[in-house]
């Protein structure tokens, strides 16, 4: 399979994730869409790395996965606190949590 096919797949996944962020109101779905966009970027990094024959893109994708894992922990904690305070996971209710 050609690396260009992986880039097409990454573009499709990024588009689906961006559409989910823009359209959906549920915080968990928006969070999953952001993760989908990060995975699409990782896929394109690995595809470009393979096209050029070096490991730089794969190493950068690994560090991006580490940051994404930390983001999952913080993001889920915020979503849980939002749900406990408002009994809803709607993104519109997040603005009500300001001090």
C-alpha angles and dihedrals in degrees: 000000000000120000087234089069089057090052090053089051091048091051091050092049092047091050092050090049094048090049090051092051093050100041107034126079100194112100094217093053091047089049092051090048091055089051089050089053091050091051090050089054090049090051091052091047091054092045092052090046090054092047092055095040100236136105100234095102092047092051091049090049089053092054090047089055090052091052090046090054090054089047090054091056095049095040095051091048090054092047092049092050090048091051092048093050099042104019087231135088094210118137090220090064092054091079089061091066094073116119 
